[in-house]
Amino acid sequence: MNVLLLLMAMMVQSSPEFPHPEFVMKCYPEAAMPGDTLYIRIVAINSHAKSIYISDDFWPTDIDIQIHLRDLENQQRSLLFESPTNEEYVCPLHLVKIMSGDSHIIAALAINIPPLEDWKTTFWEKHLENLSASDVKFSLCATILSCAATNNNRIEERLPFSVEIPVIMKPRPEKEITLIQKWYAATPKDWFPVLESDRNPVRKIPGHRRLTFQWVDNIFVKGEKVSHWYFIPIGNRYPGHPNAPETWQGWKELEESLTPSTMRDEIRLTRILIQYCDTEDDTVLKELKEWFADMNETQQTVMAKLLRDRAFDSRGTKFLTQFREIYKTIRQYDVVPVPESNVKHLRNLGLIE
């Protein structure tokens, strides 16, 4: 156990008066290929005899949740989530009550391993090279900053808790590695995000010349070009501009050229979103519903929550109606609690009842 983990282990002895939950993390897939997306679900469990109170909104672009990979040589690489701007977000604290014996999902996250911008870093180059000989084993680790509170919203303790599970990276077909390398080479380097700071960064932000996310119109929908960021989660560049196909038919062709994987799943989801916004064909919604019904539960939970986010982010745009129908199609699988601060907004948009 390294010094940091030892100190954390000493720190997480919460007081009996203000107990903290236990945290359990699940990940899908357990064996991923380079460029795949990991779907991560973290649950807080109250195993105490009395109710406890925790924050109802954990931010992966803040210190609330930090995730990293650790290899067998005890070297680690942070998996930092990307913020659309370099602005700081300050949100009022809301608490949620967890009854004795109950649980509460605090995070449903998706992140690439490795992010495309990290493809040429020392950590990833070493492990990608080693894949030619055998699978590479990692520990996926999450540090959760938990608060214990009274029912009058007064924070009594803020302590870090650590959970980890094993994940494996396995080889991707060579032709697909070549494709990813082409995507990396074709992406202007100042379009990649940068670390927020040089010392202990907690997120990635747009490069220093870009105060807001690039909004390039490069996807045809109903005969008009719109930005791919309507359809692709921020941070996912497998593929992004300038490598993204311009039509849903192009996305489908790309999808069908790839081996089954979560990289392919993300491309399939992007194709479905673009195709429905372009055609409003109910068979696309039927495909989405049948796909979700057969999906791994962790992936299902994360994708459903992220579709809620995409629908919410479409407010004020020409695609709100279509994204509302997309989300309603799979809403039964969205089991991640809605933060109190968002309930009214989601209801006003017709996304929840």
C-alpha positions in Angstrom: 0.0 0.0 0.0 1.5 3.3 -1.0 1.7 6.3 1.4 -1.3 8.1 -0.1 -3.6 5.0 0.2 -2.3 4.4 3.8 -3.2 8.0 4.7 -6.6 7.6 3.2 -7.2 4.4 5.0 -6.4 6.2 8.3 -8.6 9.1 7.4 -11.8 7.3 6.5 -12.8 6.3 10.0 -16.0 8.3 10.2 -17.5 9.1 13.5 -20.3 7.0 14.9 -22.4 10.2 15.2 -22.2 11.0 11.5 -21.7 7.7 9.6 -20.8 7.5 6.0 -22.1 5.0 3.4 -20.2 2.1 1.9 -19.4 2.6 -1.8 -19.6 -0.1 -4.5 -18.4 0.3 -8.0 -19.3 -1.7 -11.1 -17.7 -1.4 -14.6 -18.6 -2.7 -18.0 -16.8 -4.1 -19.9 -14.4 -6.0 -17.6 -12.2 -6.6 -20.7 -11.9 -3.6 -23.0 -10.0 -2.8 -26.2 -8.1 0.4 -26.9 -10.6 3.1 -27.8 -13.4 1.5 -25.9 -15.7 3.3 -23.5 -15.8 2.1 -19.9 -19.3 2.4 -18.2 -18.9 3.0 -14.5 -21.7 2.9 -11.9 -21.0 3.8 -8.2 -23.6 3.2 -5.5 -23.7 4.4 -1.9 -25.1 1.8 0.5 -26.4 2.6 4.0 -25.5 -0.4 6.1 -26.0 1.6 9.4 -29.0 1.3 11.7 -30.1 4.9 11.1 -30.6 7.1 8.1 -27.7 9.0 6.7 -27.5 12.1 4.5 -25.1 12.6 1.5 -24.8 15.0 -1.4 -27.3 14.3 -4.2 -25.0 15.5 -7.0 -21.4 14.3 -7.4 -19.4 16.0 -10.1 -16.7 14.0 -12.0 -15.1 17.3 -13.2 -14.6 18.4 -9.6 -13.0 16.7 -6.5 -16.3 14.8 -5.8 -15.2 11.7 -7.8 -11.8 11.1 -9.3 -10.9 8.0 -11.3 -7.6 6.5 -12.3 -6.1 3.3 -13.7 -3.2 1.6 -11.9 -1.0 -1.0 -13.6 0.8 -4.0 -12.2 4.0 -1.8 -11.7 1.9 0.5 -9.5 2.1 3.3 -12.0 -1.2 5.1 -12.5 -2.9 7.4 -15.0 -5.8 9.6 -14.1 -9.0 9.3 -16.2 -10.0 13.0 -16.2 -13.4 14.0 -17.5 -13.6 16.9 -19.8 -15.5 20.2 -19.1 -17.0 22.1 -22.1 -15.5 25.4 -20.9 -12.7 26.5 -18.5 -15.2 28.1 -16.2 -15.7 27.0 -12.6 -19.1 25.6 -11.6 -20.4 26.5 -8.1 -23.6 24.6 -7.2 -25.6 24.9 -4.0 -25.4 21.8 -1.8 -28.4 19.6 -1.7 -28.6 16.5 0.5 -30.4 13.2 0.0 -31.6 10.9 2.7 -30.7 7.2 2.5 -32.7 5.0 4.8 -31.1 2.2 6.7 -30.5 -0.7 4.3 -31.2 1.4 1.2 -28.8 2.4 -1.6 -28.4 5.5 -3.8 -26.6 5.7 -7.2 -24.2 8.6 -7.0 -22.5 8.2 -10.4 -23.1 6.8 -13.9 -20.1 7.7 -16.0 -18.6 6.9 -19.4 -15.0 7.5 -20.3 -12.6 6.3 -23.1 -9.5 4.2 -22.4 -7.4 5.9 -23.5 -9.0 9.2 -24.5 -7.8 9.9 -28.0 -5.7 12.9 -26.9 -3.7 10.6 -24.5 -2.9 8.0 -27.2 0.8 9.1 -27.4 1.4 9.6 -23.7 4.2 7.5 -22.2 1.8 5.5 -20.0 -0.4 4.5 -22.8 2.3 4.0 -25.5 3.9 1.4 -23.2 0.7 -0.5 -22.5 -0.5 -0.3 -26.1 2.8 -1.8 -27.2 2.6 -4.6 -24.6 -0.8 -5.6 -26.0 0.9 -7.2 -29.0 2.2 -9.9 -26.6 -0.6 -10.3 -24.1 -3.6 -8.7 -22.3 -2.8 -5.9 -19.9 -4.2 -5.9 -16.3 -5.2 -2.8 -14.5 -7.0 -1.7 -11.3 -9.8 0.8 -11.9 -9.8 3.0 -8.8 -12.2 5.7 -7.7 -11.8 8.2 -4.9 -15.1 9.6 -3.7 -15.3 12.6 -1.4 -18.2 11.8 0.8 -19.9 14.3 3.2 -21.8 13.3 6.3 -24.5 15.7 7.3 -27.3 16.3 9.7 -30.9 16.7 8.5 -30.5 20.5 8.8 -28.0 20.6 5.9 -25.0 21.1 8.1 -21.9 19.3 6.9 -20.1 17.5 9.7 -17.4 15.5 7.9 -15.9 15.3 4.4 -13.8 12.2 3.9 -12.2 10.5 0.9 -13.2 6.9 0.3 -11.4 4.6 -2.2 -12.9 1.7 -4.2 -11.2 -0.4 -6.9 -12.0 -3.3 -9.3 -9.9 -5.2 -11.9 -10.2 -4.4 -15.6 -8.3 -5.9 -18.5 -7.2 -4.4 -21.8 -7.1 -6.8 -24.7 -5.9 -6.3 -28.3 -8.0 -4.6 -30.9 -7.9 -5.8 -34.5 -4.9 -4.2 -36.3 -7.1 -2.5 -39.0 -9.0 -0.7 -36.2 -5.9 0.4 -34.5 -4.7 1.8 -37.8 -8.0 3.7 -38.1 -7.7 5.1 -34.6 -4.1 6.2 -35.3 -5.4 8.0 -38.5 -8.1 9.8 -36.3 -5.4 10.9 -33.9 -3.1 12.2 -36.7 -5.9 14.0 -38.5 -7.1 15.9 -35.4 -5.5 19.3 -34.9 -3.6 19.2 -31.7 -5.0 22.5 -30.4 -8.5 20.8 -30.7 -7.5 18.4 -27.9 -8.3 19.4 -24.3 -5.6 20.3 -21.8 -5.2 19.6 -18.1 -6.8 22.3 -16.0 -3.5 22.8 -14.1 0.0 21.3 -14.0 -0.4 20.2 -10.4 -3.1 17.7 -9.3 -5.7 18.5 -12.0 -9.2 17.3 -11.5 -10.5 17.8 -15.1 -9.6 18.6 -18.6 -10.7 21.9 -20.2 -10.6 23.3 -23.8 -7.1 24.5 -25.0 -5.8 27.9 -24.0 -7.0 29.5 -27.3 -10.5 28.2 -26.9 -12.7 29.5 -24.1 -15.7 27.5 -25.3 -16.1 24.2 -27.1 -15.6 24.2 -30.8 -19.0 24.3 -32.5 -18.3 23.1 -36.1 -21.2 22.3 -38.3 -20.2 19.0 -39.9 -23.2 16.6 -39.7 -26.1 16.7 -42.2 -29.6 16.5 -40.6 -32.6 17.3 -42.7 -30.3 18.7 -45.4 -28.6 21.2 -43.1 -25.2 20.9 -41.4 -25.2 20.9 -37.6 -22.5 20.2 -35.0 -21.6 16.6 -34.1 -21.6 17.8 -30.4 -25.4 17.5 -30.4 -25.0 13.7 -30.7 -21.6 12.8 -29.2 -20.8 13.2 -25.5 -18.1 15.7 -24.7 -14.8 14.0 -24.5 -15.5 11.2 -26.9 -13.5 11.6 -30.1 -13.9 8.0 -31.4 -14.5 9.7 -33.9 -14.8 13.5 -33.5 -14.2 16.4 -35.9 -12.6 16.3 -38.5 -13.0 12.5 -38.6 -16.7 12.2 -38.0 -18.9 10.9 -40.9 -21.2 13.6 -42.3 -24.4 11.5 -42.5 -26.1 8.8 -40.4 -25.5 6.5 -43.4 -21.8 7.1 -43.0 -22.0 6.4 -39.3 -23.8 3.2 -40.0 -21.1 2.1 -42.5 -18.5 2.8 -39.8 -20.5 0.9 -37.2 -20.8 -2.2 -39.4 -17.1 -2.2 -40.2 -16.0 -2.6 -36.5 -15.8 -5.6 -34.3 -18.3 -5.8 -31.4 -17.1 -3.5 -28.7 -18.2 -0.5 -26.6 -16.4 1.8 -29.2 -18.8 0.3 -31.7 -21.7 0.7 -29.3 -21.0 4.5 -28.9 -20.9 4.8 -32.7 -24.2 2.9 -33.0 -25.8 5.2 -30.4 -24.5 8.3 -32.3 -25.9 6.9 -35.6 -29.3 6.2 -33.9 -29.5 9.8 -32.6 -28.5 11.3 -35.9 -30.8 9.0 -37.9 -33.9 9.7 -35.8 -33.3 13.5 -35.8 -32.9 13.3 -39.6 -35.8 10.9 -40.4 -38.1 10.8 -37.3 -38.6 7.1 -38.3 -40.3 5.2 -35.5 -38.3 2.0 -36.5 -35.2 3.7 -35.2 -36.8 4.1 -31.8 -37.9 0.5 -31.9 -34.3 -0.5 -32.6 -33.1 1.6 -29.7 -35.7 0.0 -27.3 -34.8 -3.6 -28.3 -31.1 -2.8 -28.0 -31.5 -1.4 -24.5 -33.6 -4.4 -23.4 -30.7 -6.8 -24.2 -28.0 -4.5 -22.9 -25.6 -5.2 -19.9 -27.2 -3.5 -16.8 -24.3 -1.2 -16.0 -24.0 0.0 -19.6 -27.8 0.3 -19.8 -27.8 2.5 -16.6 -25.0 4.8 -17.8 -26.4 5.2 -21.4 -29.9 5.9 -20.2 -28.6 8.6 -17.8 -26.4 10.1 -20.6 -29.4 10.2 -22.9 -31.3 12.1 -20.2 -28.4 14.6 -20.2 -28.4 14.9 -24.0 -32.1 15.5 -24.0 -31.7 18.2 -21.3 -28.9 19.8 -23.2 -31.1 20.0 -26.3 -33.3 22.6 -24.7 -33.6 25.7 -26.8 -32.5 23.8 -29.9 -34.3 22.4 -32.9 -33.8 18.9 -31.6 -35.6 19.0 -28.3 -38.7 17.3 -29.6 -36.7 14.4 -31.1 -34.5 14.0 -28.1 -37.5 14.0 -25.9 -38.9 11.0 -27.8 -35.6 9.2 -27.8 -35.3 9.6 -24.0 -38.9 8.5 -23.4 -38.2 5.4 -25.4 -35.7 4.1 -22.9 -36.7 6.2 -19.8 -37.7 3.0 -17.9 -34.0 2.2 -17.7 -32.9 5.5 -16.2 -32.6 4.6 -12.6 -30.1 7.3 -11.6 -31.8 9.7 -9.2 -32.4 13.2 -10.6 -30.7 15.9 -8.4 -33.2 18.1 -6.7 -31.9 21.2 -8.6 -32.8 19.6 -11.9 -36.3 18.1 -11.2 -38.2 21.3 -12.1 -36.2 21.9 -15.3 -36.7 18.3 -16.5 -40.4 18.4 -15.8 -40.8 21.7 -17.7 -39.1 20.1 -20.7 -41.5 17.1 -20.5 -38.7 14.7 -19.8 -40.1 13.5 -16.5 -43.6 13.5 -15.0 
